[in-house]
Amino acid sequence: MIIKGGDFLVDAALRLNKISGINQVLIGATFVSIATTLPEVFVSIFAVAAGNHGIAVGNAVGSMICNVALVLALYITFLPTKVSRRGIYGKSVYLFVVTLLVFLFTANLKIGWFEGAVLLLLFGFFLVLNIKQAYDETPIVQPVCQETTPSCKRKNITAIAFGFLAGQLMLCLGAFLLVDHGERLATSFGISATVVGLTAIAVGTSMPELVTCITSIRRKSSGLALGNVIGSNIISCTLLLGISSVIGDLRGTFTVSQSTFLISIPFLLLLYIVAIVPMLLRRRTFRWQGVALLTLYAIYVGYLVVTQPI
C-alpha cells in the first residue's frame, strides 16, 4: 500500500504537469521528494501519537541511513555517472548542516518543541529555495494537453483528485499497519522499538525511494535518484523530525535514545562523507562508493542485531 500510494501521488503530479503546463522540474523538485517521504512522516506521526518515540526517531534516522546506504548505494553501484557540482552542491551543504543541527539538538537525548519549530522553519526555507531554483533554471512550458472541452477537463481533474486521495489514503493506512505490527513484532521478539524503527520499518518506508532508484537504473536517468535521496533526507531531517518533536513534546517529552545520538546520527554523517564528498571533488560517482556504502550498511545492521539484548 505504501509503494502503490507513492505511485498514485507521483502519477497525479505528472498528470497535473501534462494538463496544466506547470514546470515538471518544479513539481519534481518539491512534490516527488515530499511524496516519497510521506510514508516516513505518517509512520512517525502514528508512532508519536501512540507514545512510541523509539519507532518515530528510529524510523526517521533509519530511513535516512537506508536512503543513502541502500537506495543511493544501489544506484551508484549499477550506474556510476558524472554529476553536476552546481546541481548538488547547495543541497548537499544544506543536508550536512541540518543533520549536524539535529545531532546538536539530540545532545540532551530529547528534542523539544522549540527545536522542532526550528526544523519546520528550515523545511519551509528549503521548499522556498527549491521553488525559486526551479523557476530560475527552467522556463514554464505550455500545457501539453490540448483537450479543452469541459468534459475532458472534468475527467482530468477527477483523475488527479482520485490519484491524490487514493495515494494519501494508502500511505496513511500502510503507515498505520507498519507501525502497529512493527511494535507487535518488537514486543514478541524482545527487540527494542528503536532497532525495529532503524531497520525493518526504515526499509519499508524507504520503498518509494527504492522504486524510484530502480526505475532510474532501468531508464539510465542520471541524477534522478541522487536528487531524490538528498531531497528526501533533508525533508526527513526537517519536516519529519520537526512534526514528531512538536507533537511528542506537547504530549510529554520527545526522547531520543543514547545509541541514536552516539552511533546512528554520526554513522549517517559518515555515510554522507563517503557518498557526497567524492562527487563534489571529482564531479562523478564511482562504483567503489556504492560497494563501500552497502558494506557499511551491512556492518551497521549487524551491529544493531549483535548489541540488541533479546
C-alpha positions as a Markdown table, in Angstrom:
| # | Residue | x | y | z |
|---|---|---|---|---|
| 1 | Met | 0.0 | 0.0 | 0.0 |
| 2 | Ile | 2.9 | 2.4 | 0.8 |
| 3 | Ile | 4.6 | 1.7 | -2.6 |
| 4 | Lys | 1.4 | 2.0 | -4.6 |
| 5 | Gly | 0.3 | 5.0 | -2.6 |
| 6 | Gly | 3.5 | 6.8 | -3.6 |
| 7 | Asp | 3.0 | 5.7 | -7.2 |
| 8 | Phe | -0.5 | 7.2 | -7.2 |
| 9 | Leu | 0.8 | 10.5 | -5.9 |
| 10 | Val | 3.6 | 10.7 | -8.4 |
| 11 | Asp | 1.3 | 9.8 | -11.3 |
| 12 | Ala | -1.1 | 12.5 | -10.2 |
| 13 | Ala | 1.8 | 15.0 | -10.2 |
| 14 | Leu | 2.8 | 14.1 | -13.7 |
| 15 | Arg | -0.7 | 14.3 | -14.9 |
| 16 | Leu | -1.0 | 17.7 | -13.4 |
| 17 | Asn | 2.1 | 18.8 | -15.3 |
| 18 | Lys | 0.7 | 17.4 | -18.5 |
| 19 | Ile | -2.7 | 19.2 | -18.4 |
| 20 | Ser | -1.6 | 22.4 | -16.8 |
| 21 | Gly | 1.8 | 23.1 | -18.2 |
| 22 | Ile | 3.3 | 23.7 | -14.7 |
| 23 | Asn | 7.1 | 23.2 | -14.8 |
| 24 | Gln | 7.8 | 19.4 | -14.4 |
| 25 | Val | 11.1 | 20.2 | -12.7 |
| 26 | Leu | 9.2 | 22.5 | -10.2 |
| 27 | Ile | 6.8 | 19.6 | -9.5 |
| 28 | Gly | 9.5 | 17.0 | -9.2 |
| 29 | Ala | 11.9 | 19.2 | -7.0 |
| 30 | Thr | 9.2 | 19.7 | -4.4 |
| 31 | Phe | 6.4 | 17.2 | -4.8 |
| 32 | Val | 8.2 | 14.0 | -5.7 |
| 33 | Ser | 10.6 | 14.2 | -2.7 |
| 34 | Ile | 7.8 | 15.1 | -0.4 |
| 35 | Ala | 5.6 | 12.3 | -1.8 |
| 36 | Thr | 8.3 | 9.6 | -1.3 |
| 37 | Thr | 8.9 | 10.9 | 2.2 |
| 38 | Leu | 5.2 | 10.8 | 3.3 |
| 39 | Pro | 5.4 | 7.2 | 4.4 |
| 40 | Glu | 8.1 | 8.1 | 7.0 |
| 41 | Val | 6.1 | 11.2 | 8.0 |
| 42 | Phe | 2.9 | 9.1 | 8.6 |
| 43 | Val | 4.8 | 6.4 | 10.4 |
| 44 | Ser | 6.4 | 8.8 | 12.8 |
| 45 | Ile | 3.2 | 10.7 | 13.4 |
| 46 | Phe | 1.3 | 7.5 | 14.3 |
| 47 | Ala | 4.2 | 6.3 | 16.4 |
| 48 | Val | 4.4 | 9.6 | 18.4 |
| 49 | Ala | 0.6 | 9.6 | 18.8 |
| 50 | Ala | 0.9 | 6.1 | 20.3 |
| 51 | Gly | 3.7 | 7.3 | 22.6 |
| 52 | Asn | 6.3 | 5.2 | 20.9 |
| 53 | His | 9.2 | 7.7 | 20.4 |
| 54 | Gly | 11.7 | 4.9 | 19.7 |
| 55 | Ile | 9.9 | 3.9 | 16.4 |
| 56 | Ala | 9.4 | 7.6 | 15.5 |
| 57 | Val | 13.1 | 8.5 | 15.9 |
| 58 | Gly | 14.4 | 5.2 | 14.7 |
| 59 | Asn | 12.2 | 5.4 | 11.6 |
| 60 | Ala | 13.4 | 9.0 | 10.8 |
| 61 | Val | 17.1 | 8.3 | 11.2 |
| 62 | Gly | 16.9 | 4.8 | 9.9 |
| 63 | Ser | 15.2 | 5.9 | 6.7 |
| 64 | Met | 17.9 | 8.5 | 6.1 |
| 65 | Ile | 20.5 | 5.8 | 6.6 |
| 66 | Cys | 18.7 | 3.4 | 4.3 |
| 67 | Asn | 18.2 | 6.1 | 1.6 |
| 68 | Val | 22.0 | 6.6 | 1.4 |
| 69 | Ala | 23.5 | 3.2 | 2.3 |
| 70 | Leu | 21.0 | 1.1 | 0.4 |
| 71 | Val | 19.0 | 3.1 | -2.2 |
| 72 | Leu | 21.7 | 5.5 | -3.3 |
| 73 | Ala | 24.4 | 2.8 | -3.0 |
| 74 | Leu | 22.5 | 0.5 | -5.4 |
| 75 | Tyr | 22.1 | 3.4 | -7.9 |
| 76 | Ile | 25.9 | 4.3 | -7.7 |
| 77 | Thr | 26.9 | 0.6 | -7.9 |
| 78 | Phe | 24.9 | -0.2 | -11.1 |
| 79 | Leu | 25.0 | 3.3 | -12.7 |
| 80 | Pro | 28.1 | 5.3 | -11.9 |
| 81 | Thr | 27.9 | 8.6 | -13.8 |
| 82 | Lys | 29.0 | 12.2 | -14.0 |
| 83 | Val | 27.2 | 14.7 | -11.8 |
| 84 | Ser | 26.9 | 18.4 | -11.9 |
| 85 | Arg | 28.6 | 20.0 | -8.8 |
| 86 | Arg | 26.4 | 23.1 | -9.3 |
| 87 | Gly | 23.3 | 20.9 | -9.1 |
| 88 | Ile | 24.1 | 19.1 | -5.8 |
| 89 | Tyr | 26.5 | 21.5 | -4.0 |
| 90 | Gly | 23.9 | 23.7 | -2.3 |
| 91 | Lys | 21.5 | 20.8 | -1.4 |
| 92 | Ser | 24.5 | 18.7 | -0.1 |
| 93 | Val | 25.7 | 21.5 | 2.2 |
| 94 | Tyr | 22.2 | 22.1 | 3.4 |
| 95 | Leu | 21.8 | 18.4 | 4.2 |
| 96 | Phe | 25.1 | 18.4 | 6.2 |
| 97 | Val | 24.0 | 21.5 | 8.1 |
| 98 | Val | 20.5 | 20.3 | 9.1 |
| 99 | Thr | 21.9 | 16.8 | 10.1 |
| 100 | Leu | 24.6 | 18.4 | 12.3 |
| 101 | Leu | 21.9 | 20.6 | 13.8 |
| 102 | Val | 19.8 | 17.5 | 14.6 |
| 103 | Phe | 22.9 | 16.0 | 16.2 |
| 104 | Leu | 23.3 | 19.0 | 18.4 |
| 105 | Phe | 19.6 | 19.1 | 19.3 |
| 106 | Thr | 19.7 | 15.5 | 20.5 |
| 107 | Ala | 22.8 | 16.0 | 22.7 |
| 108 | Asn | 20.5 | 16.1 | 25.8 |
| 109 | Leu | 18.7 | 12.9 | 24.5 |
| 110 | Lys | 15.5 | 14.8 | 23.6 |
| 111 | Ile | 14.1 | 17.3 | 21.1 |
| 112 | Gly | 11.8 | 20.0 | 22.4 |
| 113 | Trp | 9.0 | 21.8 | 20.6 |
| 114 | Phe | 11.3 | 24.8 | 20.0 |
| 115 | Glu | 13.9 | 22.7 | 18.2 |
| 116 | Gly | 11.1 | 21.1 | 16.3 |
| 117 | Ala | 9.8 | 24.5 | 15.2 |
| 118 | Val | 13.3 | 25.5 | 14.0 |
| 119 | Leu | 13.4 | 22.3 | 11.9 |
| 120 | Leu | 10.0 | 23.1 | 10.4 |
| 121 | Leu | 11.2 | 26.6 | 9.5 |
| 122 | Leu | 14.2 | 25.0 | 7.8 |
| 123 | Phe | 11.9 | 22.8 | 5.8 |
| 124 | Gly | 9.9 | 25.8 | 4.7 |
| 125 | Phe | 13.1 | 27.6 | 3.7 |
| 126 | Phe | 14.3 | 24.5 | 1.7 |
| 127 | Leu | 10.9 | 24.4 | -0.1 |
| 128 | Val | 11.2 | 28.1 | -1.0 |
| 129 | Leu | 14.7 | 27.6 | -2.3 |
| 130 | Asn | 13.6 | 24.7 | -4.4 |
| 131 | Ile | 10.7 | 26.6 | -6.0 |
| 132 | Lys | 13.0 | 29.6 | -6.7 |
| 133 | Gln | 15.7 | 27.5 | -8.2 |
| 134 | Ala | 13.2 | 25.6 | -10.4 |
| 135 | Tyr | 11.7 | 28.9 | -11.7 |
| 136 | Asp | 15.1 | 30.4 | -12.3 |
| 137 | Glu | 16.6 | 27.5 | -14.2 |
| 138 | Thr | 13.7 | 26.1 | -16.2 |
| 139 | Pro | 11.1 | 28.1 | -18.2 |
| 140 | Ile | 7.4 | 27.3 | -17.7 |
| 141 | Val | 6.3 | 25.1 | -20.5 |
| 142 | Gln | 3.0 | 25.3 | -22.3 |
| 143 | Pro | 0.3 | 22.8 | -21.5 |
| 144 | Val | 0.8 | 19.5 | -23.4 |
| 145 | Cys | -2.9 | 18.5 | -23.2 |
| 146 | Gln | -4.8 | 20.2 | -26.0 |
| 147 | Glu | -8.1 | 18.8 | -24.9 |
| 148 | Thr | -10.0 | 21.8 | -23.7 |
| 149 | Thr | -13.6 | 20.6 | -23.7 |
| 150 | Pro | -15.4 | 20.9 | -20.3 |
| 151 | Ser | -15.9 | 17.1 | -20.2 |
| 152 | Cys | -12.2 | 16.5 | -20.8 |
| 153 | Lys | -11.2 | 19.0 | -18.1 |
| 154 | Arg | -13.6 | 17.4 | -15.6 |
| 155 | Lys | -12.2 | 13.9 | -16.4 |
| 156 | Asn | -8.6 | 15.0 | -15.9 |
| 157 | Ile | -9.4 | 16.9 | -12.7 |
| 158 | Thr | -11.3 | 13.9 | -11.4 |
| 159 | Ala | -8.3 | 11.6 | -12.2 |
| 160 | Ile | -5.8 | 13.9 | -10.5 |
| 161 | Ala | -8.1 | 14.3 | -7.4 |
| 162 | Phe | -8.5 | 10.5 | -7.3 |
| 163 | Gly | -4.8 | 10.0 | -7.5 |
| 164 | Phe | -4.1 | 12.4 | -4.7 |
| 165 | Leu | -6.8 | 10.9 | -2.5 |
| 166 | Ala | -6.0 | 7.3 | -3.1 |
| 167 | Gly | -2.3 | 7.9 | -2.6 |
| 168 | Gln | -2.8 | 9.7 | 0.7 |
| 169 | Leu | -5.2 | 7.0 | 2.0 |
| 170 | Met | -3.0 | 4.1 | 1.0 |
| 171 | Leu | 0.1 | 5.8 | 2.5 |
| 172 | Cys | -1.8 | 6.6 | 5.7 |
| 173 | Leu | -3.2 | 3.1 | 6.2 |
| 174 | Gly | 0.0 | 1.4 | 5.2 |
| 175 | Ala | 1.9 | 3.5 | 7.6 |
| 176 | Phe | -0.5 | 2.7 | 10.4 |
| 177 | Leu | -0.3 | -1.0 | 9.8 |
| 178 | Leu | 3.5 | -0.8 | 9.6 |
| 179 | Val | 3.8 | 0.9 | 13.0 |
| 180 | Asp | 1.2 | -1.3 | 14.6 |
| 181 | His | 2.7 | -4.6 | 13.5 |
| 182 | Gly | 6.2 | -3.4 | 13.9 |
| 183 | Glu | 5.6 | -2.6 | 17.5 |
| 184 | Arg | 4.0 | -6.0 | 18.0 |
| 185 | Leu | 6.9 | -7.8 | 16.4 |
| 186 | Ala | 9.3 | -5.8 | 18.6 |
| 187 | Thr | 7.4 | -6.8 | 21.7 |
| 188 | Ser | 7.0 | -10.5 | 20.6 |
| 189 | Phe | 10.8 | -11.0 | 20.0 |
| 190 | Gly | 12.0 | -8.8 | 22.8 |
| 191 | Ile | 13.6 | -6.3 | 20.3 |
| 192 | Ser | 13.6 | -2.6 | 21.2 |
| 193 | Ala | 11.3 | -0.4 | 19.2 |
| 194 | Thr | 14.2 | 1.8 | 18.2 |
| 195 | Val | 16.0 | -1.1 | 16.5 |
| 196 | Val | 12.8 | -2.1 | 14.6 |
| 197 | Gly | 12.4 | 1.5 | 13.5 |
| 198 | Leu | 16.1 | 1.8 | 12.4 |
| 199 | Thr | 15.9 | -1.4 | 10.3 |
| 200 | Ala | 12.7 | -3.1 | 9.2 |
| 201 | Ile | 10.3 | -0.1 | 9.3 |
| 202 | Ala | 13.0 | 2.2 | 7.9 |
| 203 | Val | 13.5 | -0.1 | 4.9 |
| 204 | Gly | 9.7 | -0.4 | 4.4 |
| 205 | Thr | 9.1 | 3.3 | 4.4 |
| 206 | Ser | 12.1 | 3.8 | 2.0 |
| 207 | Met | 10.4 | 1.7 | -0.7 |
| 208 | Pro | 9.2 | 4.7 | -2.7 |
| 209 | Glu | 12.8 | 5.9 | -3.0 |
| 210 | Leu | 14.0 | 2.4 | -3.8 |
| 211 | Val | 11.3 | 2.1 | -6.6 |
| 212 | Thr | 12.5 | 5.5 | -8.0 |
| 213 | Cys | 16.1 | 4.3 | -7.9 |
| 214 | Ile | 15.3 | 1.0 | -9.8 |
| 215 | Thr | 13.3 | 3.0 | -12.4 |
| 216 | Ser | 16.3 | 5.4 | -12.7 |
| 217 | Ile | 18.7 | 2.5 | -13.3 |
| 218 | Arg | 16.4 | 1.0 | -15.9 |
| 219 | Arg | 16.0 | 4.3 | -17.8 |
| 220 | Lys | 19.6 | 5.4 | -17.1 |
| 221 | Ser | 18.1 | 8.7 | -15.8 |
| 222 | Ser | 21.2 | 10.5 | -14.5 |
| 223 | Gly | 20.8 | 12.4 | -11.3 |
| 224 | Leu | 17.2 | 11.5 | -10.5 |
| 225 | Ala | 18.0 | 9.0 | -7.7 |
| 226 | Leu | 20.7 | 11.3 | -6.3 |
| 227 | Gly | 18.4 | 14.3 | -6.2 |
| 228 | Asn | 15.5 | 12.3 | -4.7 |
| 229 | Val | 17.7 | 10.9 | -1.9 |
| 230 | Ile | 19.2 | 14.2 | -1.0 |
| 231 | Gly | 15.8 | 15.9 | -1.1 |
| 232 | Ser | 14.1 | 13.1 | 0.9 |
| 233 | Asn | 16.8 | 13.2 | 3.6 |
| 234 | Ile | 16.5 | 16.9 | 4.0 |
| 235 | Ile | 12.7 | 16.6 | 4.4 |
| 236 | Ser | 13.1 | 13.7 | 6.8 |
| 237 | Cys | 15.6 | 15.8 | 8.9 |
| 238 | Thr | 13.4 | 18.9 | 9.0 |
| 239 | Leu | 9.7 | 18.1 | 8.3 |
| 240 | Leu | 9.6 | 14.6 | 9.8 |
| 241 | Leu | 11.6 | 15.2 | 13.0 |
| 242 | Gly | 10.1 | 18.7 | 13.3 |
| 243 | Ile | 6.5 | 17.4 | 13.3 |
| 244 | Ser | 7.4 | 14.4 | 15.5 |
| 245 | Ser | 9.2 | 16.5 | 18.1 |
| 246 | Val | 6.5 | 19.2 | 18.3 |
| 247 | Ile | 3.7 | 16.6 | 18.7 |
| 248 | Gly | 5.8 | 14.5 | 21.1 |
| 249 | Asp | 6.8 | 17.4 | 23.3 |
| 250 | Leu | 3.2 | 18.6 | 23.6 |
| 251 | Arg | 2.3 | 15.2 | 24.9 |
| 252 | Gly | 5.2 | 15.0 | 27.3 |
| 253 | Thr | 8.9 | 14.7 | 26.3 |
| 254 | Phe | 10.1 | 13.6 | 22.9 |
| 255 | Thr | 13.0 | 11.4 | 23.9 |
| 256 | Val | 16.0 | 10.1 | 21.8 |
| 257 | Ser | 18.0 | 7.1 | 22.7 |
| 258 | Gln | 21.6 | 7.4 | 23.6 |
| 259 | Ser | 22.6 | 4.9 | 20.8 |
| 260 | Thr | 20.8 | 7.1 | 18.2 |
| 261 | Phe | 22.8 | 10.2 | 19.4 |
| 262 | Leu | 26.2 | 8.4 | 19.8 |
| 263 | Ile | 26.0 | 5.9 | 16.9 |
| 264 | Ser | 23.3 | 6.3 | 14.4 |
| 265 | Ile | 23.5 | 10.0 | 13.6 |
| 266 | Pro | 27.3 | 10.1 | 13.5 |
| 267 | Phe | 27.1 | 7.0 | 11.2 |
| 268 | Leu | 24.7 | 8.9 | 9.0 |
| 269 | Leu | 27.3 | 11.8 | 8.7 |
| 270 | Leu | 30.0 | 9.2 | 7.8 |
| 271 | Leu | 27.7 | 7.9 | 5.0 |
| 272 | Tyr | 27.3 | 11.5 | 3.7 |
| 273 | Ile | 31.1 | 11.9 | 3.5 |
| 274 | Val | 31.5 | 8.6 | 1.6 |
| 275 | Ala | 28.6 | 9.3 | -0.8 |
| 276 | Ile | 28.8 | 13.0 | -1.4 |
| 277 | Val | 32.3 | 14.3 | -0.9 |
| 278 | Pro | 33.8 | 12.4 | -3.8 |
| 279 | Met | 31.0 | 13.7 | -6.1 |
| 280 | Leu | 31.9 | 17.3 | -5.2 |
| 281 | Leu | 35.6 | 16.8 | -5.6 |
| 282 | Arg | 35.6 | 14.6 | -8.8 |
| 283 | Arg | 32.2 | 15.5 | -10.3 |
| 284 | Arg | 31.2 | 11.9 | -10.7 |
| 285 | Thr | 30.1 | 8.8 | -8.8 |
| 286 | Phe | 32.3 | 5.7 | -8.5 |
| 287 | Arg | 31.3 | 2.1 | -8.2 |
| 288 | Trp | 33.5 | 1.7 | -5.1 |
| 289 | Gln | 31.3 | 4.2 | -3.3 |
| 290 | Gly | 28.3 | 2.0 | -3.8 |
| 291 | Val | 30.2 | -1.1 | -2.6 |
| 292 | Ala | 31.5 | 0.8 | 0.4 |
| 293 | Leu | 28.1 | 2.2 | 1.4 |
| 294 | Leu | 26.5 | -1.3 | 1.1 |
| 295 | Thr | 29.3 | -2.8 | 3.2 |
| 296 | Leu | 28.9 | -0.1 | 5.9 |
| 297 | Tyr | 25.1 | -0.7 | 6.0 |
| 298 | Ala | 25.7 | -4.4 | 6.5 |
| 299 | Ile | 28.1 | -3.7 | 9.3 |
| 300 | Tyr | 25.6 | -1.2 | 10.9 |
| 301 | Val | 22.7 | -3.6 | 10.8 |
| 302 | Gly | 24.9 | -6.4 | 12.1 |
| 303 | Tyr | 26.0 | -4.2 | 15.0 |
| 304 | Leu | 22.4 | -3.4 | 15.9 |
| 305 | Val | 21.5 | -7.1 | 15.9 |
| 306 | Val | 24.5 | -8.2 | 17.9 |
| 307 | Thr | 24.2 | -5.5 | 20.5 |
| 308 | Gln | 20.5 | -5.8 | 20.9 |
| 309 | Pro | 19.6 | -7.7 | 24.0 |
| 310 | Ile | 16.9 | -10.3 | 23.5 |
